[in-house]
């Protein structure tokens, strides 16, 4: 049996794991709700997730791949809800609205491009675009690398999303090999590497928030 015989199984597993990754955002929203504020939480994993799902959905329609279509519809809905929760609790609504406006304009430009591009070239060129954007989104937590190293604290990084992202990128890498799509292979190979690097930071610099309750009890 060749890898092609496992396409449905791998695709289903990748879809389920991806949905699990998308649901991991509920843990971050839970923390926001408990604090009563989204201050200190980076909105880009949510807002970028909305924009990326829209563009990946467009790419899935180009490929006519039902597995990718279903996953990105689910992702669009969940990330939209997370972003709504973030906005509700943000103390800086003006800045958040400005960021939403920029991402919206960015996405609209690429969606418009997809409608006018040559049908014979759209799969390659749009695939190139979404690959670059997806890798940028995956690597976005690394902008906080300096702060993590300086403070030796990974609280600012979204551990649930990074952990699930590592699992997801590996499974989609395998799916890309099966369907023989260079963009899916490349974006998930690099995505797996970037996620693994970010995940390693939690082993090097454990979260300090978990130790706070204990230290607070000792001081009382």
TORDO-883184 format. One record per residue (C-alpha): residue number from 1; chain; x, y, z; residue in one letter. Coordinates in nm, 4 decimals, padded with zeros to 6 digits, m for minus. Each point is the difference from the previous one (the first is absolute). Example, Ala and Ser with C-alpha at 12.3 -4.5 7.8 and 13.67 -1.06 7.14 Angstrom:
residues 2
n,chain,X,Y,Z,res
1,A,01.2300,m00.4500,00.7800,A
2,A,00.1370,00.3440,m00.0660,S
//
This chain:
residues 220
n,chain,X,Y,Z,res
1,A,00.0000,00.0000,00.0000,X
2,A,00.1279,00.3475,m00.0923,X
3,A,m00.0365,00.3209,00.1988,X
4,A,m00.2930,00.0962,m00.2256,X
5,A,m00.2036,m00.2762,00.1641,X
6,A,00.0255,00.1846,00.3316,X
7,A,m00.1096,00.3371,m00.1366,X
8,A,m00.3434,m00.0044,00.1636,X
9,A,00.1330,m00.1253,00.3336,X
10,A,00.2836,00.2543,00.0170,X
11,A,m00.2289,00.2787,m00.1230,X
12,A,m00.2595,m00.0819,00.2657,X
13,A,00.2607,m00.0166,00.2776,X
14,A,00.1546,00.3278,m00.1143,X
15,A,m00.3428,00.1641,m00.0099,X
16,A,m00.0928,m00.1186,00.3501,X
17,A,00.3355,00.1104,00.1441,X
18,A,m00.0289,00.3367,m00.1757,X
19,A,m00.3457,00.0524,00.1481,X
20,A,00.1460,m00.0905,00.3383,X
21,A,00.2679,00.2640,m00.0546,X
22,A,m00.2640,00.2548,m00.0881,X
23,A,m00.1949,m00.0875,00.3157,X
24,A,00.3176,00.0488,00.2061,X
25,A,m00.0724,00.3705,m00.0277,X
26,A,m00.2786,m00.0498,00.2540,X
27,A,00.2687,m00.0449,00.2682,X
28,A,00.1439,00.3424,m00.0811,X
29,A,m00.3486,00.1536,m00.0017,X
30,A,m00.0647,m00.1651,00.3366,X
31,A,00.3059,00.1752,00.1443,X
32,A,m00.1170,00.3304,m00.1503,X
33,A,m00.3438,m00.0459,00.1565,X
34,A,00.1463,m00.0839,00.3411,X
35,A,00.2252,00.3079,m00.0085,X
36,A,m00.2836,00.2148,m00.1353,X
37,A,00.2364,00.1478,m00.2570,X
38,A,00.1873,m00.1029,m00.3137,X
39,A,00.2891,00.2315,00.0889,X
40,A,00.3333,m00.1719,m00.0583,X
41,A,m00.1488,m00.2491,m00.2463,X
42,A,00.1110,00.0209,m00.3626,X
43,A,m00.3112,00.0195,m00.2262,X
44,A,00.1858,m00.1114,m00.3144,X
45,A,m00.0435,m00.3761,00.0533,X
46,A,m00.3772,00.0610,m00.0077,X
47,A,m00.0217,00.2812,m00.2536,X
48,A,00.2668,m00.1564,m00.2174,X
49,A,m00.1869,m00.3287,00.0300,X
50,A,m00.3148,00.1601,m00.1400,X
51,A,00.1841,00.1512,m00.2952,X
52,A,00.2035,m00.3136,m00.0654,X
53,A,m00.3047,m00.2258,00.0068,X
54,A,m00.1745,00.2221,m00.2552,X
55,A,00.2997,m00.0149,m00.2341,X
56,A,00.0572,m00.3723,00.0557,X
57,A,m00.3686,m00.0555,m00.0692,X
58,A,00.0444,00.1775,m00.3321,X
59,A,00.3011,m00.2209,m00.0729,X
60,A,m00.1969,m00.3128,00.0962,X
61,A,m00.2708,00.0976,m00.2498,X
62,A,00.2695,00.0416,m00.2666,X
63,A,00.1309,m00.3501,00.0803,X
64,A,m00.3562,m00.1337,00.0327,X
65,A,00.1069,m00.1790,00.3188,X
66,A,m00.3031,m00.0659,00.2295,X
67,A,00.2211,m00.0890,00.2989,X
68,A,00.1734,00.3379,m00.0050,X
69,A,m00.3308,00.1795,m00.0631,X
70,A,m00.1690,m00.1518,00.3058,X
71,A,00.2960,00.0691,00.2293,X
72,A,00.0302,00.3645,m00.1012,X
73,A,m00.3735,00.0688,00.0325,X
74,A,00.0225,m00.1337,00.3565,X
75,A,00.3133,00.2052,00.0621,X
76,A,m00.1588,00.3181,m00.1296,X
77,A,m00.2959,m00.0358,00.2349,X
78,A,00.2038,m00.0840,00.3112,X
79,A,00.2626,00.2710,m00.0514,X
80,A,m00.2735,00.2561,m00.0638,X
81,A,m00.1539,m00.0901,00.3370,X
82,A,00.3373,00.0222,00.1745,X
83,A,00.0657,00.3400,m00.1533,X
84,A,m00.3436,00.1177,00.1107,X
85,A,00.0822,m00.1065,00.3569,X
86,A,00.3374,00.1743,m00.0193,X
87,A,m00.1613,00.3207,m00.1246,X
88,A,m00.2659,m00.0091,00.2724,X
89,A,00.2650,m00.0087,00.2730,X
90,A,00.2632,00.2226,m00.1588,X
91,A,00.0767,00.3314,00.1731,X
92,A,00.1252,00.1412,m00.3346,X
93,A,m00.2969,m00.0266,m00.2344,X
94,A,00.1311,00.2712,m00.2330,X
95,A,00.3306,m00.1787,m00.0606,X
96,A,m00.1765,m00.3329,m00.0425,X
97,A,m00.2419,00.1455,m00.2552,X
98,A,00.2906,00.1488,m00.1924,X
99,A,00.1715,m00.3397,m00.0082,X
100,A,m00.3213,m00.1684,m00.1154,X
101,A,m00.0317,00.2587,m00.2779,X
102,A,00.3545,m00.0638,m00.1216,X
103,A,m00.0427,m00.3775,m00.0062,X
104,A,m00.3362,00.0322,m00.1765,X
105,A,00.1476,00.2217,m00.2725,X
106,A,00.2927,m00.2395,m00.0365,X
107,A,m00.2277,m00.3009,m00.0475,X
108,A,m00.2308,00.1816,m00.2437,X
109,A,00.2952,00.0882,m00.2243,X
110,A,00.1022,m00.3655,m00.0354,X
111,A,m00.3562,m00.1203,m00.0465,X
112,A,m00.0429,00.2532,m00.2800,X
113,A,00.3254,m00.1187,m00.1545,X
114,A,m00.1265,m00.3598,00.0013,X
115,A,m00.3009,00.1054,m00.2073,X
116,A,00.2016,00.1653,m00.2784,X
117,A,00.3033,m00.2291,m00.0253,X
118,A,00.0392,m00.2380,m00.2943,X
119,A,m00.1716,m00.3310,00.0798,X
120,A,00.3072,m00.1956,m00.1133,X
121,A,00.2337,00.1904,00.2311,X
122,A,m00.2234,00.0645,00.3022,X
123,A,00.0712,m00.3289,00.1783,X
124,A,00.3768,00.0566,00.0026,X
125,A,m00.0005,00.3738,00.0650,X
126,A,m00.2731,00.0037,00.2633,X
127,A,00.1629,m00.3026,00.1605,X
128,A,00.3215,00.1997,00.0231,X
129,A,m00.1856,00.2855,00.1678,X
130,A,m00.1814,m00.2090,00.2614,X
131,A,00.3191,m00.1928,00.0750,X
132,A,00.1892,00.3195,00.0795,X
133,A,m00.2840,00.1395,00.2103,X
134,A,m00.0550,m00.3249,00.1881,X
135,A,00.3655,m00.0267,00.0937,X
136,A,m00.0037,00.3635,00.1135,X
137,A,m00.2980,m00.0739,00.2250,X
138,A,00.1611,m00.3125,00.1438,X
139,A,00.3214,00.1897,00.0691,X
140,A,m00.1765,00.3069,00.1445,X
141,A,00.0485,m00.1028,00.3660,X
142,A,00.3756,00.0123,m00.0649,X
143,A,m00.0205,00.3814,m00.0002,X
144,A,m00.0211,m00.0394,00.3777,X
145,A,00.3187,m00.2104,00.0091,X
146,A,00.2048,00.2907,00.1336,X
147,A,m00.2425,00.0541,00.2883,X
148,A,m00.0102,m00.3732,00.0762,X
149,A,00.3790,m00.0259,00.0180,X
150,A,00.0326,00.3252,00.1963,X
151,A,m00.2633,m00.0905,00.2605,X
152,A,00.0555,m00.3778,m00.0187,X
153,A,m00.3784,m00.0267,m00.0050,X
154,A,m00.2242,m00.1528,m00.2695,X
155,A,m00.3317,00.1317,00.1367,X
156,A,m00.0368,00.2281,m00.3026,X
157,A,00.0046,m00.2961,m00.2419,X
158,A,m00.3275,m00.1884,m00.0762,X
159,A,00.1081,m00.3519,00.1050,X
160,A,m00.3264,m00.1803,m00.0968,X
161,A,00.0134,00.1395,m00.3544,X
162,A,00.3720,m00.0722,m00.0422,X
163,A,m00.0244,m00.3557,00.1339,X
164,A,m00.2959,m00.0873,m00.2196,X
165,A,00.1613,00.1806,m00.2923,X
166,A,00.2967,m00.2352,00.0202,X
167,A,m00.2279,m00.3043,m00.0247,X
168,A,m00.2114,00.1544,m00.2737,X
169,A,00.2886,00.1029,m00.2254,X
170,A,00.1485,m00.3507,00.0161,X
171,A,m00.3264,m00.1646,m00.1048,X
172,A,m00.0627,00.2469,m00.2834,X
173,A,00.3593,m00.0547,m00.1115,X
174,A,m00.0815,m00.3689,m00.0391,X
175,A,m00.3251,00.0875,m00.1789,X
176,A,00.1922,00.2277,m00.2369,X
177,A,00.2349,m00.2860,m00.0857,X
178,A,m00.2981,m00.2241,m00.0749,X
179,A,m00.1740,00.2488,m00.2312,X
180,A,00.3396,00.1012,m00.1440,X
181,A,m00.0544,00.3746,00.0516,X
182,A,00.3280,00.1881,00.0315,X
183,A,m00.1502,00.2996,00.1790,X
184,A,m00.1758,m00.2106,00.2645,X
185,A,00.3232,m00.1944,00.0547,X
186,A,00.2242,00.3071,00.0226,X
187,A,m00.2259,00.2134,00.2185,X
188,A,m00.0536,m00.2812,00.2510,X
189,A,00.3637,m00.1138,00.0027,X
190,A,00.1105,00.3531,00.0892,X
191,A,m00.3039,00.0430,00.2260,X
192,A,00.0900,m00.3149,00.1919,X
193,A,00.3559,00.1257,00.0484,X
194,A,m00.1112,00.3457,00.1186,X
195,A,m00.2593,m00.1474,00.2376,X
196,A,00.2555,m00.2441,00.1404,X
197,A,00.2444,00.2867,00.0633,X
198,A,m00.2685,00.1972,00.1839,X
199,A,m00.1045,m00.3090,00.1956,X
200,A,00.3592,m00.0506,00.1154,X
201,A,m00.0106,00.3427,00.1659,X
202,A,m00.2477,m00.1331,00.2561,X
203,A,00.2536,m00.2649,00.1032,X
204,A,00.2814,00.2570,00.0223,X
205,A,m00.2035,00.2774,00.1670,X
206,A,m00.2937,m00.1501,00.1979,X
207,A,m00.3025,00.2190,00.0623,X
208,A,00.0324,00.2026,00.3196,X
209,A,m00.3744,00.0428,00.0461,X
210,A,m00.0292,m00.3604,00.1170,X
211,A,00.2478,00.0673,00.2769,X
212,A,m00.1622,00.3249,00.1116,X
213,A,m00.2848,m00.1512,00.2070,X
214,A,00.2453,m00.2075,00.2012,X
215,A,00.2351,00.2910,00.0584,X
216,A,m00.2903,00.2221,00.0980,X
217,A,m00.1151,m00.2526,00.2599,X
218,A,00.3493,m00.0097,00.1526,X
219,A,00.0064,00.3764,00.0368,X
220,A,m00.3323,00.0127,00.1759,X
//
